[in-house]
Amino acid sequence: MSYILADGWLITMNAKRDVMESASVCVVGDRIAAIGTRTQMAERYPEAEVIDCSGKIVMPGMVNTHTHLFQTLLKGLGDDMVLKKWFTCMTGPSAIHLTADDARAAAMHGCVESIRGGVTTVLDFMYAHPRPGMSPQWSVRLRRQVCAGLCAGASLRWAKSTARRVS
């Protein structure tokens, strides 16, 4: 599948970090094929679906290098607490009662929330579930890494806005 993100404000990742007004990007499969004007892209890729991005920003997907997807189900609980109290009185005690299905549902929700927010890569710290069956293996069109402990680095990859695929 190919598509043209047409006439948007293109934020590049080149050395100058250029921002291009009314630029168009052609994506073939999961790779950027070309950048130019809408007319240039349509002539070069006539089979591509054109998505009008006028007045919108077109940019590479963002990377969340520290998340706990299982905590999606715990959002909003204890927001008024300092970190130590929040962890010892709310998150820690709550998290140990989550089942594998709960953690999976929370992670799927967190992945969809990430995609809708422009995040295409997540580094998930799954610290609360060191037991069999709790190692996540979800199928989501999102690049993710599951970690226990400290990790460094994450890779950035251009990805089509997948919100349409999951809505």
DAZIKA-V848943 format. One record per pair of residues at least 24 apart in sequence whose ideal C-beta (glycine too) atoms are under 8 Angstrom apart, sorted by the first residue. I is the first residue (numbers start at 1). J is the second residue. D is the distance in whole Angstrom. If there is no record, write none. Layout:
# DAZIKA-V848943
I	J	D
I	J	D
This chain:
# DAZIKA-V848943
1	29	7
1	49	8
2	26	7
2	27	6
2	28	4
2	29	7
2	33	7
2	45	6
2	47	6
2	48	4
2	49	7
3	27	6
3	48	5
3	49	4
3	50	7
3	51	6
3	160	7
4	38	7
4	41	5
4	42	7
4	45	6
4	48	5
4	49	7
4	50	5
4	51	7
5	51	5
5	53	5
5	58	5
6	38	4
6	41	7
6	50	5
6	51	6
6	52	6
6	53	6
6	54	8
7	38	5
7	52	7
7	53	6
7	54	5
8	53	3
8	54	7
8	55	8
8	56	5
8	57	6
8	58	4
9	56	7
9	57	5
9	58	7
10	35	7
10	58	5
10	59	8
11	57	6
11	58	7
11	59	4
11	60	8
13	60	6
13	156	8
22	54	8
23	58	7
24	53	8
25	58	6
27	158	8
27	160	6
30	157	8
30	158	8
30	159	7
30	160	7
31	158	7
32	158	6
59	118	8
60	120	8
60	156	6
60	157	8
60	158	5
60	159	8
61	118	6
61	119	6
61	120	3
61	121	7
61	156	7
61	157	7
61	158	7
61	159	5
62	117	8
62	118	5
62	119	5
62	120	7
62	121	8
63	119	7
63	120	7
63	121	4
63	122	8
63	123	8
63	154	5
63	155	8
63	156	5
64	114	6
64	119	5
64	121	7
64	122	5
64	123	7
65	123	5
65	154	5
66	123	6
66	125	7
67	110	7
67	114	8
67	122	5
67	123	7
67	124	6
67	125	7
68	124	7
68	125	5
68	126	7
68	127	7
68	128	8
69	103	8
69	106	6
69	107	4
69	110	4
69	111	7
69	122	7
69	124	5
69	126	7
69	136	8
70	95	7
70	98	6
70	102	8
70	103	5
70	106	5
70	107	6
70	126	6
70	128	6
70	129	7
71	95	7
71	106	7
71	110	8
72	106	4
72	107	7
72	109	5
72	110	4
72	113	7
73	98	7
73	102	6
73	105	7
73	106	4
73	109	8
91	128	8
92	128	8
95	128	4
95	129	8
96	128	7
98	128	7
98	129	7
100	129	8
100	133	5
100	134	5
103	129	6
103	134	6
103	136	7
104	136	7
104	138	6
107	136	6
107	138	6
108	138	6
108	140	7
111	138	7
111	140	4
111	142	5
111	144	7
112	140	8
112	166	5
114	142	6
115	140	8
115	141	7
115	142	6
115	161	8
115	162	5
115	163	6
115	166	6
116	163	5
116	166	8
118	161	8
120	157	6
120	158	8
120	159	4
120	162	8
121	154	6
121	155	7
121	156	7
121	157	6
123	147	6
123	151	6
123	154	5
125	151	8
141	165	6
141	166	8
